[in-house]
Amino acid sequence: MKALYFNHFGDNSVLEYGTLPDPLIKSDEVLVKTDYIGLNFADIYRRRGHYHIEDHTPYINGYEGLGTIIKLGRSVTGITLGTKILFVDVPFANAELVAVPVTKIIKLPADLEEETAAAIGLQGLTADFLAHDLAKNKKDDKVFIQGISGGVGQILLQMLVADGIEVYGATSSNHKQQLALTQGATEVNLRTDKKISRENGTFATVFDGVGQTLEQSIALTQTKGAVVFFGMAGGDPPKVDLIKLLEHSKSILTGDLWDYLTSQTERQNRFNRLANYFIEQKIQIKQPQIFNLAEGKNAYALLESGKSNGKILMKSN
Ligand SMILES: NC(=O)c1ccc[n+]([C@@H]2O[C@H](COP(=O)([O-])OP(=O)(O)OC[C@H]3O[C@@H](n4cnc5c(N)ncnc54)[C@H](OP(=O)(O)O)[C@@H]3O)[C@@H](O)[C@H]2O)c1
């Protein structure tokens, strides 16, 4: 099979495209021929050597894809060859073929287009658990999102607005600012804008997946409010002074989506909940940017540049 892989950690130059042996499936796995492969910020952390990665030589990055089941493991029953499925937590996905454990299969709802399903899988499930498991905001709460027009940010913004929550945010360009406003944000500032500090102490929840912005996020949070810290796309966060948090009863909540995807039922129910926002047209996202897997290096470069504003997918054929 063709795959995008690397032999040592480093910058984008370590990525290579070429032929590797096909994966061998275990008895409780299916073999999936990928149509779309999702690129995520964690793939950059892994390529840099800054994040957990499965043991494999060479390393094949990626955990998310949508494709067709072309082979069934010996003990697999109740699944038909040719079924299209999505997965968001299966390693070695930057490849034409992926061995997917049955428990990690997510079936596609009938009314959702394949390209949309591929584009919303991991980022959408992330937005869903940030909003519904961690933050749990009440109707009319005011919340703030750092990097509001990133992949997770765009879905989170619209999901919260659909849930009746008032959303503010910060971003890096006028173009992204306009995008967030058209997607229902009440007010969006450029990250460098000094006006943001006028809102200190205002927000019930501040969602921060940028990392370097953590001190600003804590300042923006109201007494008894919480920062939901979920990633470091802009660099590692500074150390937190717990005494300062204590003085205003502020909290920092964190979470990793994979700790919430504990069974096949949990994966499917969460994805169905997410898909309904799209089927009911409460969330609309920009068309994903699509690269051939052979040009995967360019996809990584775009994500790492911080200039993308939506999902980046790769196609293996
Ligand atoms: N905890 C979890 O389970 C989980 C799961 C999935 C993703 N995540 C995290 O969620 C965050 C967002 O992921 P995503 O897939 O939405 O990525 P994304 O589409 O690239 O969005 C990240 C955003 O961060 C902002 N940013 C600020 N400084 C940046 C820099 N130096 N380089 C790149 N981006 C920068 C950019 O927004 P502006 O230009 O608007 O500032 C960018 O759009 C990441 O930190 C990721 O690790 C966490």
The ligand as an SDF file (V2000), in Angstrom:
LIG
                    3D

 48 52  0  0  0  0  0  0  0  0999 V2000
   -8.0380   17.6320   23.8700 N   0  0  0  0  0  0  0  0  0  0  0  0
   -8.4330   16.9330   22.8180 C   0  0  0  0  0  0  0  0  0  0  0  0
   -8.9740   15.8360   22.9350 O   0  0  0  0  0  0  0  0  0  0  0  0
   -8.2060   17.5070   21.4560 C   0  0  0  0  0  0  0  0  0  0  0  0
   -8.6940   16.8520   20.3240 C   0  0  0  0  0  0  0  0  0  0  0  0
   -8.4910   17.4490   19.0730 C   0  0  0  0  0  0  0  0  0  0  0  0
   -7.8080   18.6550   18.9740 C   0  0  0  0  0  0  0  0  0  0  0  0
   -7.2960   19.2290   20.1050 N   0  0  0  0  0  0  0  0  0  0  0  0
   -6.5690   20.4930   20.0690 C   0  0  0  0  0  0  0  0  0  0  0  0
   -7.4290   21.4840   19.5900 O   0  0  0  0  0  0  0  0  0  0  0  0
   -6.6600   22.5610   19.0850 C   0  0  0  0  0  0  0  0  0  0  0  0
   -7.2400   22.9950   17.7620 C   0  0  0  0  0  0  0  0  0  0  0  0
   -7.1190   21.9220   16.8430 O   0  0  0  0  0  0  0  0  0  0  0  0
   -7.6640   22.0890   15.3560 P   0  0  0  0  0  0  0  0  0  0  0  0
   -7.6850   20.7300   14.7840 O   0  0  0  0  0  0  0  0  0  0  0  0
   -8.8830   22.9180   15.3680 O   0  0  0  0  0  0  0  0  0  0  0  0
   -6.4540   22.8930   14.6920 O   0  0  0  0  0  0  0  0  0  0  0  0
   -6.5230   24.1640   13.7220 P   0  0  0  0  0  0  0  0  0  0  0  0
   -7.6620   24.0360   12.7750 O   0  0  0  0  0  0  0  0  0  0  0  0
   -5.1720   24.3340   13.1380 O   0  0  0  0  0  0  0  0  0  0  0  0
   -6.8220   25.3300   14.7280 O   0  0  0  0  0  0  0  0  0  0  0  0
   -5.8440   25.8010   15.6010 C   0  0  0  0  0  0  0  0  0  0  0  0
   -5.9460   27.3010   15.6700 C   0  0  0  0  0  0  0  0  0  0  0  0
   -5.0010   27.7610   16.6440 O   0  0  0  0  0  0  0  0  0  0  0  0
   -4.6180   29.0850   16.3090 C   0  0  0  0  0  0  0  0  0  0  0  0
   -3.1630   29.2740   16.4300 N   0  0  0  0  0  0  0  0  0  0  0  0
   -2.5660   30.2000   17.1930 C   0  0  0  0  0  0  0  0  0  0  0  0
   -1.2500   30.1640   17.1050 N   0  0  0  0  0  0  0  0  0  0  0  0
   -0.9660   29.1990   16.2320 C   0  0  0  0  0  0  0  0  0  0  0  0
    0.2560   28.6940   15.7210 C   0  0  0  0  0  0  0  0  0  0  0  0
    1.4600   29.1700   16.1060 N   0  0  0  0  0  0  0  0  0  0  0  0
    0.2140   27.6890   14.8430 N   0  0  0  0  0  0  0  0  0  0  0  0
   -0.9860   27.1620   14.4870 C   0  0  0  0  0  0  0  0  0  0  0  0
   -2.1910   27.6000   14.9410 N   0  0  0  0  0  0  0  0  0  0  0  0
   -2.1700   28.6200   15.8040 C   0  0  0  0  0  0  0  0  0  0  0  0
   -5.0990   29.3290   14.8800 C   0  0  0  0  0  0  0  0  0  0  0  0
   -6.2560   30.1330   15.0030 O   0  0  0  0  0  0  0  0  0  0  0  0
   -6.2210   31.7180   14.8930 P   0  0  0  0  0  0  0  0  0  0  0  0
   -5.4410   32.0500   13.6550 O   0  0  0  0  0  0  0  0  0  0  0  0
   -7.6500   32.0220   14.8370 O   0  0  0  0  0  0  0  0  0  0  0  0
   -5.5760   32.1600   16.1400 O   0  0  0  0  0  0  0  0  0  0  0  0
   -5.5410   27.9920   14.3750 C   0  0  0  0  0  0  0  0  0  0  0  0
   -6.6340   28.1120   13.4820 O   0  0  0  0  0  0  0  0  0  0  0  0
   -5.2200   22.0460   18.9890 C   0  0  0  0  0  0  0  0  0  0  0  0
   -4.4890   22.5420   20.0770 O   0  0  0  0  0  0  0  0  0  0  0  0
   -5.3850   20.5360   19.1250 C   0  0  0  0  0  0  0  0  0  0  0  0
   -4.2520   19.9060   19.6500 O   0  0  0  0  0  0  0  0  0  0  0  0
   -7.5040   18.6780   21.3280 C   0  0  0  0  0  0  0  0  0  0  0  0
  1  2  1  0
  2  3  2  0
  2  4  1  0
  4  5  1  0
  4 48  2  0
  5  6  2  0
  6  7  1  0
  7  8  2  0
  8  9  1  0
  8 48  1  0
  9 10  1  0
  9 46  1  0
 10 11  1  0
 11 12  1  0
 11 44  1  0
 12 13  1  0
 13 14  1  0
 14 15  2  0
 14 16  1  0
 14 17  1  0
 17 18  1  0
 18 19  2  0
 18 20  1  0
 18 21  1  0
 21 22  1  0
 22 23  1  0
 23 24  1  0
 23 42  1  0
 24 25  1  0
 25 26  1  0
 25 36  1  0
 26 27  1  0
 26 35  1  0
 27 28  2  0
 28 29  1  0
 29 30  1  0
 29 35  2  0
 30 31  1  0
 30 32  2  0
 32 33  1  0
 33 34  2  0
 34 35  1  0
 36 37  1  0
 36 42  1  0
 37 38  1  0
 38 39  2  0
 38 40  1  0
 38 41  1  0
 42 43  1  0
 44 45  1  0
 44 46  1  0
 46 47  1  0
M  CHG  2   8   1  16  -1
M  END
$$$$
